[in-house]
Amino acid sequence: MSEEQERESSEWNVRELSADEFDALSAASEYGGFQQTSEMAVLAQSEGMQTQYVGLVDSHDAPVA
């Protein structure tokens, strides 16, 4: 890992996202899809599964992944 990557990674955090934040990330990602939406979480919950929206945020607490 380069020094710049190491410095940047120290500014990242992981936190629980809101459903809106999670959906926005999925919509903005070229890899997003219906399986990565809050609606899919609701469907999974109806089948008894536990779900949680977890994301990587930058130093400004903005979700990035």
Rosetta blueprint (number, residue, H / E / L):
1 M L
2 S L
3 E H
4 E H
5 Q H
6 E H
7 R H
8 E H
9 S H
10 S L
11 E L
12 W L
13 N E
14 V E
15 R E
16 E E
17 L L
18 S L
19 A H
20 D H
21 E H
22 F H
23 D H
24 A H
25 L H
26 S H
27 A H
28 A H
29 S L
30 E L
31 Y L
32 G L
33 G L
34 F H
35 Q H
36 Q H
37 T L
38 S H
39 E H
40 M H
41 A H
42 V H
43 L H
44 A H
45 Q H
46 S H
47 E L
48 G L
49 M L
50 Q L
51 T L
52 Q L
53 Y L
54 V E
55 G E
56 L E
57 V E
58 D L
59 S L
60 H L
61 D L
62 A L
63 P E
64 V L
65 A L
